[in-house]
Amino acid sequence: MTITATRLTRAAGISAALAGLLFIGVQVNHPPMDVSSVTTTDWAVRSTAKALMAALALAGITGMYLRQVRQTGILGFIGYLLFAAGYLLMLSIEVVAATVLPSLVHTSPRYVNDVLAVAFGGTATHGIGAMQTVLVLSSVGYLAGGCMFGIALFRARVLARWAAALLAVGTVATVALAVLPQSFNRPLAVPTGVALIGLGISLWRDQPATVGDNPQPPRVEYASAR
């Protein structure tokens, strides 16, 4: 199989759509975010799925940006960098959540509890070291980057505009989690998931023809000389 720009971009579209589906799927019947849940199989499965979601989303938004570099301009560039950094840090956090936190529950339960608190907009009662910085930077990248990137996609008029607008609104809406009860965490994730699905499908369907996609030159017939 020949690797072409179109195939790579379509793969990015599929990645974004799968990331959106995973983002919505992991919210269904999500257990409470407390120390007692960290050692369960459900926690390990969901954290692994979130890590996969972040990796797929990173691939997806990279394809979206490369598809419309000129149309999105400097806003799209900055938004992409922030959004990509947010997802990269989110991937790191979920790897830690799946592999490190369960081993600390019995020896350092207060540390685990403080990490969970900061992860959802709360405050730690004790120091959690560099995790504090990683969690904060991940949130900033996700919120600011998602909003800017969504606006840039909306203005570019290349992919589905409703999905781009929903991405901008959905990511910014999570700011409200700092003052809302924990029960709002799951519903507020759905708009972003739907936006990724919509943008991914739009990216997969909307492909310009390129030279690399047609390696065989067109057949030209010449009239025979008389």
N, CA, C and O of each residue as an XYZ file, in Angstrom:
904
protein
N       0.841     -1.194      0.000
C       0.000      0.000      0.000
C       0.882      1.252      0.000
O       1.794      1.391      0.815
N       0.586      2.148     -0.928
C       1.334      3.400     -1.022
C       0.857      4.386      0.042
O      -0.341      4.638      0.167
N       1.790      4.938      0.800
C       1.452      5.943      1.823
C       1.393      7.304      1.153
O       2.389      7.776      0.605
N       0.231      7.932      1.198
C       0.043      9.238      0.583
C      -0.470     10.222      1.618
O      -0.876      9.833      2.713
N      -0.450     11.497      1.264
C      -0.941     12.536      2.171
C      -2.413     12.321      2.485
O      -2.847     12.524      3.619
N      -3.182     11.911      1.481
C      -4.609     11.700      1.692
C      -4.858     10.560      2.662
O      -5.704     10.673      3.549
N      -4.129      9.462      2.502
C      -4.314      8.324      3.407
C      -3.927      8.693      4.842
O      -4.606      8.302      5.791
N      -2.839      9.443      4.993
C      -2.433      9.862      6.331
C      -3.472     10.783      6.963
O      -3.769     10.670      8.152
N      -4.017     11.688      6.169
C      -5.013     12.616      6.694
C      -6.294     11.883      7.057
O      -6.924     12.189      8.069
N      -6.679     10.915      6.234
C      -7.860     10.125      6.568
C      -7.635      9.304      7.834
O      -8.550      9.131      8.640
N      -6.412      8.798      8.005
C      -6.086      8.075      9.230
C      -6.200      9.000     10.443
O      -6.649      8.582     11.510
N      -5.790     10.252     10.271
C      -5.923     11.232     11.353
C      -7.384     11.492     11.662
O      -7.758     11.649     12.824
N      -8.222     11.540     10.615
C      -9.648     11.726     10.832
C     -10.261     10.578     11.610
O     -11.071     10.792     12.513
N      -9.873      9.353     11.258
C     -10.359      8.181     11.994
C      -9.880      8.229     13.439
O     -10.629      7.897     14.357
N      -8.629      8.641     13.639
C      -8.075      8.742     14.997
C      -8.879      9.728     15.843
O      -9.187      9.453     17.003
N      -9.217     10.881     15.256
C      -9.987     11.887     15.994
C     -11.368     11.364     16.353
O     -11.841     11.570     17.470
N     -12.020     10.686     15.404
C     -13.350     10.148     15.668
C     -13.306      9.079     16.759
O     -14.175      9.044     17.630
N     -12.294      8.208     16.711
C     -12.156      7.180     17.748
C     -11.862      7.808     19.107
O     -12.354      7.339     20.134
N     -11.055      8.876     19.108
C     -10.763      9.578     20.362
C     -12.045     10.142     20.966
O     -12.259     10.058     22.175
N     -12.899     10.720     20.113
C     -14.166     11.248     20.606
C     -15.057     10.166     21.175
O     -15.684     10.362     22.216
N     -15.123      9.021     20.503
C     -15.930      7.902     21.000
C     -15.403      7.399     22.341
O     -16.177      7.127     23.258
N     -14.080      7.279     22.449
C     -13.487      6.835     23.716
C     -13.743      7.844     24.831
O     -14.036      7.469     25.966
N     -13.630      9.138     24.492
C     -13.824     10.188     25.488
C     -15.232     10.143     26.065
O     -15.435     10.367     27.259
N     -16.198      9.851     25.207
C     -17.579      9.720     25.680
C     -17.768      8.401     26.414
O     -18.410      8.352     27.464
N     -17.201      7.320     25.852
C     -17.389      6.000     26.426
C     -16.868      5.865     27.847
O     -17.506      5.220     28.678
N     -15.710      6.469     28.141
C     -15.138      6.322     29.483
C     -15.933      7.085     30.541
O     -15.731      6.879     31.738
N     -16.838      7.967     30.104
C     -17.629      8.720     31.070
C     -18.825      7.922     31.599
O     -19.374      8.235     32.656
N     -19.222      6.883     30.848
C     -20.416      6.117     31.208
C     -20.160      5.309     32.481
O     -19.213      4.525     32.551
N     -21.011      5.510     33.479
C     -20.902      4.805     34.765
C     -19.508      4.921     35.378
O     -18.996      3.970     35.969
N     -18.901      6.101     35.229
C     -17.567      6.314     35.786
C     -17.619      6.260     37.311
O     -18.483      6.894     37.917
N     -16.711      5.515     37.942
C     -16.713      5.437     39.412
C     -16.298      6.758     40.034
O     -15.712      7.599     39.352
N     -16.589      6.960     41.313
C     -16.162      8.190     41.998
C     -14.645      8.319     41.973
O     -13.913      7.332     42.048
N     -14.198      9.564     41.865
C     -12.763      9.820     41.827
C     -12.225      9.910     43.251
O     -11.961     11.002     43.753
N     -12.064      8.760     43.897
C     -11.509      8.735     45.243
C     -10.502      7.592     45.359
O     -10.345      6.786     44.441
N      -9.833      7.541     46.491
C      -8.756      6.571     46.679
C      -9.241      5.142     46.553
O      -8.505      4.285     46.065
N     -10.469      4.863     46.985
C     -10.971      3.488     46.952
C     -11.128      2.950     45.534
O     -11.148      1.734     45.341
N     -11.239      3.820     44.549
C     -11.433      3.378     43.163
C     -10.127      3.117     42.433
O     -10.111      2.428     41.412
N      -9.035      3.661     42.947
C      -7.766      3.648     42.214
C      -7.196      2.245     42.030
O      -6.495      1.997     41.049
N      -7.476      1.328     42.942
C      -6.908     -0.018     42.861
C      -7.813     -0.997     42.122
O      -7.488     -2.182     42.045
N      -8.925     -0.545     41.581
C      -9.853     -1.453     40.917
C      -9.455     -1.685     39.459
O      -8.721     -0.902     38.856
N      -9.969     -2.795     38.918
C      -9.734     -3.088     37.496
C     -10.406     -2.038     36.621
O      -9.884     -1.665     35.571
N     -11.569     -1.565     37.062
C     -12.286     -0.535     36.315
C     -11.416      0.705     36.132
O     -11.379      1.289     35.049
N     -10.721      1.100     37.185
C      -9.835      2.268     37.115
C      -8.712      2.036     36.101
O      -8.414      2.913     35.290
N      -8.096      0.865     36.147
C      -6.990      0.562     35.239
C      -7.458      0.587     33.782
O      -6.772      1.120     32.910
N      -8.631      0.004     33.530
C      -9.152     -0.041     32.167
C      -9.481      1.359     31.666
O      -9.136      1.723     30.542
N     -10.153      2.143     32.511
C     -10.540      3.493     32.096
C      -9.325      4.402     31.913
O      -9.285      5.195     30.973
N      -8.346      4.297     32.791
C      -7.144      5.129     32.662
C      -6.378      4.770     31.399
O      -5.859      5.647     30.708
N      -6.307      3.473     31.098
C      -5.640      3.045     29.862
C      -6.390      3.557     28.639
O      -5.779      3.996     27.665
N      -7.729      3.496     28.699
C      -8.543      3.993     27.588
C      -8.368      5.502     27.413
O      -8.350      5.998     26.286
N      -8.241      6.227     28.516
C      -8.027      7.680     28.437
C      -6.664      7.997     27.836
O      -6.526      8.952     27.072
N      -5.651      7.194     28.183
C      -4.325      7.392     27.597
C      -4.371      7.159     26.090
O      -3.776      7.916     25.323
N      -5.079      6.108     25.666
C      -5.236      5.836     24.237
C      -6.012      6.958     23.564
O      -5.685      7.361     22.448
N      -7.033      7.461     24.235
C      -7.814      8.575     23.702
C      -6.942      9.794     23.459
O      -7.042     10.437     22.414
N      -6.080     10.115     24.430
C      -5.203     11.284     24.288
C      -4.246     11.119     23.119
O      -3.992     12.075     22.386
N      -3.706      9.902     22.935
C      -2.797      9.653     21.821
C      -3.521      9.782     20.480
O      -2.992     10.372     19.537
N      -4.732      9.227     20.399
C      -5.514      9.318     19.161
C      -5.916     10.765     18.871
O      -5.882     11.208     17.722
N      -6.296     11.495     19.919
C      -6.678     12.893     19.739
C      -5.494     13.720     19.255
O      -5.654     14.612     18.422
N      -4.309     13.424     19.776
C      -3.107     14.139     19.350
C      -2.838     13.911     17.860
O      -2.502     14.843     17.130
N      -2.990     12.664     17.424
C      -2.822     12.367     16.000
C      -3.906     13.053     15.174
O      -3.648     13.558     14.081
N      -5.134     13.061     15.720
C      -6.249     13.657     14.993
C      -6.110     15.152     14.792
O      -6.301     15.644     13.680
N      -5.780     15.884     15.842
C      -5.682     17.337     15.696
C      -4.460     17.729     14.875
O      -4.445     18.792     14.254
N      -3.425     16.868     14.868
C      -2.273     17.136     14.008
C      -2.685     17.058     12.546
O      -2.285     17.893     11.735
N      -3.493     16.040     12.211
C      -3.990     15.935     10.844
C      -4.883     17.095     10.463
O      -4.829     17.582      9.334
N      -5.715     17.544     11.413
C      -6.594     18.688     11.146
C      -5.776     19.941     10.848
O      -6.080     20.689      9.919
N      -4.742     20.158     11.645
C      -3.932     21.357     11.458
C      -3.180     21.323     10.130
O      -3.160     22.312      9.397
N      -2.565     20.184      9.824
C      -1.799     20.073      8.591
C      -2.695     20.185      7.359
O      -2.245     20.612      6.295
N      -3.946     19.805      7.503
C      -4.880     19.896      6.375
C      -5.192     21.343      6.013
O      -5.561     21.622      4.872
N      -5.054     22.264      6.956
C      -5.456     23.654      6.718
C      -4.501     24.633      7.377
O      -4.925     25.562      8.064
N      -3.218     24.421      7.165
C      -2.206     25.278      7.779
C      -2.395     26.735      7.386
O      -2.414     27.615      8.247
N      -2.533     26.992      6.102
C      -2.633     28.377      5.635
C      -3.952     29.023      6.046
O      -3.996     30.213      6.359
N      -5.017     28.241      6.044
C      -6.331     28.820      6.370
C      -6.460     29.198      7.838
O      -7.145     30.168      8.161
N      -5.820     28.457      8.732
C      -5.976     28.726     10.165
C      -5.050     29.837     10.660
O      -5.330     30.465     11.680
N      -3.953     30.084      9.948
C      -3.082     31.194     10.311
C      -2.382     31.039     11.646
O      -2.207     29.928     12.145
N      -1.983     32.171     12.221
C      -1.233     32.171     13.474
C      -2.094     31.701     14.645
O      -1.588     31.077     15.578
N      -3.404     32.001     14.597
C      -4.297     31.531     15.662
C      -4.339     30.017     15.689
O      -4.298     29.404     16.755
N      -4.423     29.414     14.505
C      -4.437     27.958     14.435
C      -3.127     27.355     14.899
O      -3.116     26.307     15.543
N      -2.023     28.011     14.575
C      -0.712     27.510     14.980
C      -0.567     27.503     16.501
O      -0.174     26.499     17.096
N      -0.892     28.639     17.119
C      -0.775     28.724     18.578
C      -1.769     27.786     19.251
O      -1.435     27.100     20.217
N      -3.001     27.765     18.729
C      -4.017     26.883     19.295
C      -3.614     25.428     19.193
O      -3.805     24.660     20.136
N      -3.057     25.043     18.054
C      -2.618     23.657     17.881
C      -1.508     23.306     18.865
O      -1.552     22.247     19.491
N      -0.519     24.176     19.010
C       0.588     23.896     19.926
C       0.096     23.710     21.359
O       0.515     22.784     22.054
N      -0.796     24.600     21.793
C      -1.325     24.497     23.157
C      -2.170     23.244     23.335
O      -2.039     22.523     24.325
N      -3.045     22.996     22.354
C      -3.940     21.844     22.429
C      -3.139     20.543     22.398
O      -3.423     19.615     23.156
N      -2.143     20.481     21.520
C      -1.298     19.289     21.434
C      -0.524     19.073     22.736
O      -0.397     17.941     23.204
N      -0.010     20.151     23.315
C       0.704     20.036     24.587
C      -0.233     19.538     25.684
O       0.152     18.718     26.517
N      -1.482     20.047     25.674
C      -2.462     19.598     26.654
C      -2.730     18.109     26.548
O      -2.795     17.420     27.566
N      -2.887     17.597     25.330
C      -3.149     16.173     25.143
C      -1.906     15.334     25.454
O      -2.024     14.224     25.973
N      -0.730     15.853     25.144
C       0.491     15.115     25.450
C       0.670     14.967     26.963
O       1.037     13.901     27.456
N       0.405     16.049     27.684
C       0.489     15.984     29.142
C      -0.617     15.103     29.712
O      -0.408     14.392     30.695
N      -1.805     15.153     29.086
C      -2.906     14.302     29.524
C      -2.533     12.827     29.358
O      -2.845     12.002     30.216
N      -1.871     12.508     28.259
C      -1.404     11.139     28.040
C      -0.464     10.714     29.163
O      -0.578      9.605     29.685
N       0.457     11.588     29.532
C       1.405     11.283     30.616
C       0.677     11.079     31.939
O       0.993     10.159     32.694
N      -0.294     11.938     32.213
C      -1.051     11.848     33.464
C      -1.809     10.533     33.553
O      -1.841      9.903     34.610
N      -2.421     10.113     32.449
C      -3.199      8.879     32.470
C      -2.309      7.651     32.589
O      -2.714      6.645     33.172
N      -1.105      7.724     32.043
C      -0.157      6.621     32.225
C       0.214      6.513     33.703
O       0.280      5.414     34.254
N       0.455      7.658     34.337
C       0.745      7.666     35.773
C      -0.453      7.147     36.562
O      -0.291      6.379     37.511
N      -1.655      7.568     36.169
C      -2.864      7.136     36.870
C      -3.054      5.625     36.782
O      -3.512      4.997     37.736
N      -2.702      5.046     35.637
C      -2.910      3.612     35.443
C      -1.821      2.764     36.075
O      -2.082      1.641     36.507
N      -0.593      3.291     36.135
C       0.535      2.448     36.552
C       1.175      2.827     37.888
O       1.740      1.968     38.566
N       1.094      4.105     38.274
C       1.802      4.555     39.474
C       0.870      4.741     40.674
O       1.157      4.244     41.763
N      -0.227      5.441     40.483
C      -1.113      5.734     41.607
C      -1.615      4.490     42.335
O      -1.662      4.503     43.565
N      -1.998      3.403     41.630
C      -2.462      2.216     42.359
C      -1.423      1.667     43.333
O      -1.786      1.139     44.384
N      -0.144      1.783     43.004
C       0.901      1.258     43.881
C       1.147      2.160     45.090
O       1.826      1.753     46.033
N       0.603      3.383     45.075
C       0.815      4.319     46.181
C      -0.365      4.399     47.139
O      -0.289      5.062     48.173
N      -1.450      3.726     46.795
C      -2.667      3.846     47.597
C      -2.437      3.411     49.039
O      -2.886      4.086     49.966
N      -1.751      2.302     49.238
C      -1.584      1.759     50.587
C      -0.466      2.447     51.364
O      -0.510      2.496     52.593
N       0.529      2.976     50.667
C       1.658      3.611     51.358
C       1.500      5.129     51.479
O       1.942      5.727     52.460
N       0.863      5.754     50.470
C       0.701      7.213     50.484
C      -0.704      7.613     50.032
O      -0.849      8.278     49.006
N      -1.725      7.226     50.766
C      -3.100      7.519     50.345
C      -3.399      9.019     50.280
O      -4.191      9.457     49.446
N      -2.770      9.806     51.155
C      -3.016     11.249     51.132
C      -2.482     11.873     49.854
O      -3.091     12.786     49.296
N      -1.341     11.377     49.395
C      -0.776     11.886     48.140
C      -1.716     11.588     46.975
O      -1.987     12.462     46.152
N      -2.205     10.370     46.909
C      -3.121      9.980     45.836
C      -4.386     10.825     45.883
O      -4.876     11.282     44.850
N      -4.906     11.026     47.073
C      -6.122     11.829     47.227
C      -5.902     13.268     46.781
O      -6.781     13.869     46.163
N      -4.731     13.825     47.090
C      -4.428     15.199     46.688
C      -4.259     15.310     45.174
O      -4.678     16.303     44.579
N      -3.652     14.308     44.546
C      -3.515     14.310     43.085
C      -4.891     14.299     42.433
O      -5.131     15.037     41.478
N      -5.791     13.473     42.940
C      -7.143     13.412     42.394
C      -7.870     14.734     42.595
O      -8.617     15.173     41.721
N      -7.656     15.368     43.737
C      -8.312     16.645     44.008
C      -7.853     17.718     43.023
O      -8.681     18.438     42.464
N      -6.554     17.830     42.809
C      -6.018     18.845     41.896
C      -6.449     18.548     40.455
O      -6.702     19.467     39.676
N      -6.530     17.284     40.114
C      -6.905     16.901     38.745
C      -8.298     17.394     38.380
O      -8.599     17.584     37.202
N      -9.139     17.601     39.369
C     -10.508     18.050     39.096
C     -10.791     19.431     39.673
O     -11.898     19.722     40.126
N      -9.761     20.272     39.643
C      -9.949     21.674     39.985
C      -9.934     22.001     41.456
O     -10.198     23.143     41.833
N      -9.629     21.025     42.306
C      -9.566     21.286     43.732
C      -8.172     21.701     44.169
O      -7.324     22.044     43.345
N      -7.951     21.666     45.450
C      -6.643     22.035     45.995
C      -6.089     20.892     46.832
O      -6.839     20.124     47.435
N      -4.775     20.793     46.857
C      -4.117     19.743     47.629
C      -3.849     20.235     49.048
O      -3.480     21.390     49.261
N      -4.038     19.353     49.996
C      -3.738     19.703     51.387
C      -2.265     19.477     51.710
O      -1.755     19.996     52.703
N      -1.589     18.707     50.874
C      -0.161     18.461     51.036
C       0.506     18.624     49.665
O      -0.167     18.613     48.634
N       1.819     18.774     49.666
C       2.529     18.933     48.408
C       2.489     17.665     47.560
O       2.608     16.559     48.086
N       2.323     17.826     46.246
C       2.331     16.672     45.343
C       3.467     16.791     44.317
O       3.477     16.090     43.306
N       4.409     17.677     44.588
C       5.579     17.792     43.742
C       5.277     18.287     42.335
O       4.431     19.158     42.134
N       5.984     17.716     41.367
C       5.861     18.163     39.975
C       4.503     17.838     39.368
O       4.127     18.421     38.350
N       3.758     16.912     39.980
C       2.426     16.581     39.457
C       1.530     17.806     39.455
O       0.652     17.932     38.601
N       1.740     18.707     40.397
C       0.957     19.945     40.445
C       1.161     20.739     39.150
O       0.196     21.199     38.541
N       2.401     20.894     38.742
C       2.713     21.641     37.522
C       2.165     20.940     36.281
O       1.592     21.580     35.399
N       2.343     19.632     36.221
C       1.877     18.867     35.063
C       0.359     18.963     34.924
O      -0.149     19.154     33.819
N      -0.362     18.833     36.027
C      -1.824     18.906     35.993
C      -2.306     20.293     35.572
O      -3.242     20.418     34.782
N      -1.664     21.328     36.102
C      -2.066     22.695     35.769
C      -1.784     22.991     34.293
O      -2.643     23.527     33.594
N      -0.589     22.646     33.822
C      -0.240     22.905     32.428
C      -1.124     22.117     31.466
O      -1.474     22.606     30.392
N      -1.481     20.897     31.858
C      -2.387     20.101     31.027
C      -3.743     20.776     30.899
O      -4.318     20.825     29.812
N      -4.251     21.296     32.005
C      -5.546     21.981     31.985
C      -5.495     23.248     31.135
O      -6.408     23.516     30.356
N      -4.421     24.025     31.290
C      -4.282     25.258     30.514
C      -4.195     24.948     29.025
O      -4.842     25.606     28.210
N      -3.395     23.945     28.672
C      -3.261     23.575     27.270
C      -4.565     23.098     26.680
O      -4.911     23.452     25.553
N      -5.293     22.292     27.439
C      -6.572     21.754     26.957
C      -7.611     22.855     26.802
O      -8.301     22.915     25.785
N      -7.728     23.725     27.796
C      -8.753     24.775     27.768
C      -8.433     25.857     26.741
O      -9.224     26.116     25.833
N      -7.268     26.485     26.891
C      -6.907     27.575     25.988
C      -6.671     27.069     24.574
O      -7.128     27.680     23.608
N      -5.954     25.951     24.450
C      -5.675     25.399     23.134
C      -6.924     24.936     22.422
O      -7.092     25.190     21.230
N      -7.813     24.254     23.147
C      -9.053     23.788     22.528
C      -9.913     24.924     22.037
O     -10.483     24.852     20.948
N     -10.012     25.975     22.829
C     -10.811     27.140     22.437
C     -10.216     27.820     21.201
O     -10.927     28.085     20.231
N      -8.915     28.101     21.239
C      -8.267     28.786     20.121
C      -8.281     27.934     18.855
O      -8.531     28.438     17.760
N      -8.010     26.645     19.013
C      -7.987     25.758     17.857
C      -9.382     25.628     17.248
O      -9.533     25.618     16.026
N     -10.397     25.528     18.101
C     -11.763     25.448     17.596
C     -12.162     26.699     16.831
O     -12.789     26.613     15.775
N     -11.803     27.855     17.358
C     -12.118     29.117     16.674
C     -11.387     29.192     15.334
O     -11.964     29.610     14.330
N     -10.118     28.786     15.322
C      -9.345     28.811     14.077
C      -9.950     27.885     13.033
O     -10.016     28.244     11.857
N     -10.393     26.702     13.442
C     -11.032     25.771     12.505
C     -12.351     26.338     11.994
O     -12.688     26.185     10.821
N     -13.087     26.987     12.876
C     -14.369     27.584     12.481
C     -14.148     28.660     11.424
O     -14.881     28.730     10.437
N     -13.134     29.495     11.637
C     -12.848     30.584     10.697
C     -12.273     30.072      9.383
O     -12.448     30.708      8.343
N     -11.588     28.929      9.417
C     -10.955     28.402      8.215
C     -11.974     27.901      7.199
O     -11.694     27.905      6.001
N     -13.145     27.471      7.648
C     -14.219     26.995      6.769
C     -13.808     25.796      5.912
O     -14.237     25.672      4.765
N     -12.982     24.922      6.470
C     -12.577     23.716      5.745
C     -13.320     22.497      6.273
O     -13.907     21.740      5.499
N     -13.297     22.306      7.579
C     -14.001     21.189      8.209
C     -15.363     21.658      8.729
O     -15.694     22.842      8.658
N     -16.138     20.719      9.249
C     -17.495     21.020      9.725
C     -17.462     22.148     10.758
O     -16.841     22.005     11.811
N     -18.122     23.258     10.464
C     -18.051     24.437     11.334
C     -18.792     24.219     12.649
O     -18.394     24.748     13.687
N     -19.879     23.433     12.602
C     -20.617     23.184     13.846
C     -19.741     22.424     14.836
O     -19.794     22.682     16.038
N     -18.921     21.474     14.326
C     -18.044     20.702     15.195
C     -16.909     21.565     15.734
O     -16.496     21.412     16.883
N     -16.402     22.482     14.888
C     -15.346     23.389     15.338
C     -15.855     24.306     16.443
O     -15.164     24.537     17.436
N     -17.080     24.833     16.262
C     -17.669     25.697     17.290
C     -17.905     24.920     18.581
O     -17.676     25.434     19.676
N     -18.367     23.669     18.443
C     -18.623     22.842     19.625
C     -17.325     22.525     20.360
O     -17.313     22.439     21.588
N     -16.231     22.352     19.616
C     -14.936     22.110     20.253
C     -14.523     23.305     21.093
O     -14.080     23.141     22.230
N     -14.662     24.510     20.542
C     -14.285     25.717     21.276
C     -15.133     25.878     22.531
O     -14.610     26.155     23.610
N     -16.431     25.705     22.388
C     -17.344     25.880     23.526
C     -17.167     24.754     24.539
O     -17.139     24.993     25.746
N     -17.045     23.516     24.033
C     -16.961     22.367     24.928
C     -15.727     22.376     25.808
O     -15.800     22.033     26.988
N     -14.584     22.769     25.240
C     -13.364     22.793     26.055
C     -13.415     23.915     27.093
O     -13.011     23.723     28.240
N     -13.910     25.082     26.689
C     -13.986     26.207     27.629
C     -14.990     25.922     28.744
O     -14.805     26.364     29.878
N     -16.045     25.188     28.423
C     -17.093     24.914     29.414
C     -16.571     24.149     30.617
O     -17.155     24.216     31.699
N     -15.470     23.420     30.435
C     -14.939     22.650     31.551
C     -14.361     23.534     32.657
O     -14.069     23.049     33.750
N     -14.196     24.814     32.379
C     -13.761     25.745     33.436
C     -14.762     25.735     34.578
O     -14.391     25.915     35.738
N     -16.029     25.526     34.250
C     -17.080     25.546     35.259
C     -16.938     24.431     36.284
O     -17.558     24.485     37.346
N     -16.123     23.411     35.976
C     -15.970     22.300     36.913
C     -15.347     22.737     38.233
O     -15.490     22.062     39.253
N     -14.659     23.865     38.205
C     -14.028     24.350     39.440
C     -15.063     24.732     40.489
O     -14.766     24.722     41.684
N     -16.291     25.072     40.050
C     -17.327     25.489     41.002
C     -18.539     24.566     40.997
O     -19.431     24.717     41.833
N     -18.585     23.609     40.066
C     -19.724     22.694     39.981
C     -19.437     21.402     40.744
O     -18.274     21.054     40.952
N     -20.474     20.693     41.158
C     -20.274     19.392     41.823
C     -19.603     18.396     40.886
O     -19.633     18.560     39.666
N     -18.998     17.361     41.463
C     -18.272     16.368     40.682
C     -19.184     15.641     39.699
O     -18.706     15.111     38.695
N     -20.484     15.607     39.967
C     -21.423     14.913     39.079
C     -21.492     15.546     37.698
O     -21.971     14.915     36.755
N     -21.015     16.802     37.560
C     -21.030     17.476     36.256
C     -19.815     17.116     35.402
O     -19.774     17.453     34.219
N     -18.826     16.436     35.986
C     -17.608     16.121     35.242
C     -17.900     15.325     33.979
O     -17.346     15.610     32.917
N     -18.764     14.333     34.092
C     -19.025     13.432     32.966
C     -19.853     14.088     31.863
O     -19.461     14.002     30.699
N     -20.986     14.744     32.170
C     -21.761     15.371     31.087
C     -20.994     16.445     30.332
O     -21.186     16.598     29.125
N     -20.131     17.192     31.011
C     -19.405     18.273     30.349
C     -18.316     17.765     29.404
O     -17.774     18.531     28.608
N     -17.997     16.475     29.494
C     -17.001     15.918     28.575
C     -17.621     15.524     27.239
O     -16.915     15.395     26.239
N     -18.933     15.335     27.221
C     -19.605     14.842     26.019
C     -19.484     15.800     24.833
O     -19.182     15.339     23.733
N     -19.707     17.120     24.998
C     -19.586     18.016     23.831
C     -18.239     17.935     23.130
O     -18.186     17.937     21.900
N     -17.159     17.865     23.882
C     -15.839     17.755     23.260
C     -15.702     16.443     22.504
O     -15.129     16.405     21.415
N     -16.230     15.368     23.082
C     -16.198     14.086     22.396
C     -16.968     14.121     21.089
O     -16.498     13.609     20.073
N     -18.156     14.725     21.111
C     -18.960     14.845     19.893
C     -18.234     15.706     18.859
O     -18.257     15.406     17.666
N     -17.590     16.781     19.326
C     -16.848     17.655     18.410
C     -15.714     16.902     17.721
O     -15.507     17.069     16.519
N     -14.977     16.079     18.461
C     -13.891     15.302     17.868
C     -14.420     14.304     16.846
O     -13.803     14.087     15.804
N     -15.562     13.698     17.148
C     -16.169     12.767     16.192
C     -16.555     13.504     14.912
O     -16.260     13.045     13.808
N     -17.221     14.660     15.073
C     -17.644     15.432     13.909
C     -16.479     15.916     13.072
O     -16.511     15.820     11.846
N     -15.447     16.436     13.723
C     -14.273     16.923     12.999
C     -13.516     15.775     12.333
O     -13.008     15.918     11.221
N     -13.448     14.638     13.025
C     -12.769     13.487     12.454
C     -13.454     12.977     11.199
O     -12.795     12.689     10.200
N     -14.769     12.866     11.246
C     -15.528     12.420     10.072
C     -15.381     13.428      8.936
O     -15.209     13.051      7.777
N     -15.450     14.712      9.282
C     -15.300     15.758      8.276
C     -13.923     15.706      7.629
O     -13.794     15.880      6.417
N     -12.889     15.465      8.442
C     -11.529     15.374      7.912
C     -11.389     14.158      7.006
O     -10.718     14.228      5.977
N     -12.008     13.059      7.373
C     -11.932     11.835      6.574
C     -12.632     11.996      5.227
O     -12.174     11.462      4.217
N     -13.726     12.723      5.217
C     -14.519     12.864      3.989
C     -13.999     13.957      3.059
O     -14.091     13.826      1.839
N     -13.460     15.019      3.617
C     -13.089     16.186      2.815
C     -11.623     16.125      2.448
O     -10.779     16.647      3.176
N     -11.304     15.493      1.324
C      -9.918     15.324      0.925
C      -9.679     15.869     -0.471
O     -10.337     15.424     -1.412
N      -8.766     16.816     -0.646
C      -8.417     17.292     -1.977
C      -7.546     16.280     -2.697
O      -6.790     15.544     -2.062
N      -7.643     16.240     -3.977
C      -6.789     15.343     -4.750
C      -5.378     15.887     -4.775
O      -5.180     17.094     -4.923
N      -4.397     15.018     -4.634
C      -3.000     15.421     -4.671
C      -2.246     14.553     -5.660
O      -2.705     13.478     -6.044
N      -1.091     15.032     -6.062
C      -0.299     14.282     -7.032
C       0.103     12.929     -6.478
O       0.126     11.933     -7.200
N       0.423     12.898     -5.177
C       0.876     11.652     -4.574
C      -0.202     10.598     -4.506
O       0.114      9.420     -4.339
N      -1.469     10.973     -4.629
C      -2.548     10.005     -4.544
C      -2.790      9.302     -5.876
O      -3.563      8.345     -5.927
N      -2.158      9.744     -6.940
C      -2.364      9.139     -8.239
C      -1.013      8.875     -8.890
O      -0.612      9.581     -9.815
N      -0.301      7.833     -8.390
C       1.060      7.618     -8.846
C       1.162      7.261    -10.315
O       2.211      7.472    -10.923
N       0.091      6.720    -10.908
C       0.121      6.348    -12.310
C      -0.233      7.546    -13.170
O      -1.304      8.124    -12.983
N       0.619      7.944    -14.103
C       0.314      9.103    -14.946
C      -0.870      8.790    -15.854
O      -1.067      7.641    -16.249
N      -1.662      9.816    -16.187
C      -2.801      9.580    -17.050
C      -2.352      9.108    -18.421
O      -1.305      9.511    -18.927
N      -3.160      8.254    -19.002
C      -2.830      7.699    -20.310
C      -3.198      8.699    -21.413
O      -4.332      9.174    -21.476
N      -2.255      9.003    -22.254
C      -2.475      9.961    -23.327
C      -2.278      9.249    -24.659
O      -1.255      8.600    -24.877
N      -3.247      9.373    -25.539
C      -3.152      8.761    -26.852
C      -2.857      9.833    -27.892
O      -3.518     10.871    -27.928
N      -1.889      9.585    -28.714
C      -1.520     10.533    -29.767
C      -1.996      9.996    -31.115
O      -1.941      8.800    -31.399
N      -2.454     10.919    -31.909
C      -2.887     10.517    -33.251
C      -1.672     10.103    -34.061
O      -0.633     10.761    -34.004
N      -1.789      9.046    -34.795
C      -0.653      8.560    -35.600
C      -0.415      9.496    -36.770
O      -1.361     10.013    -37.365
N       0.829      9.707    -37.091
C       1.185     10.590    -38.206
C       0.824      9.945    -39.529
O       1.049      8.749    -39.716
N       0.293     10.682    -40.406
C      -0.076     10.172    -41.740
C       1.008     10.536    -42.738
O       0.898     10.203    -43.918
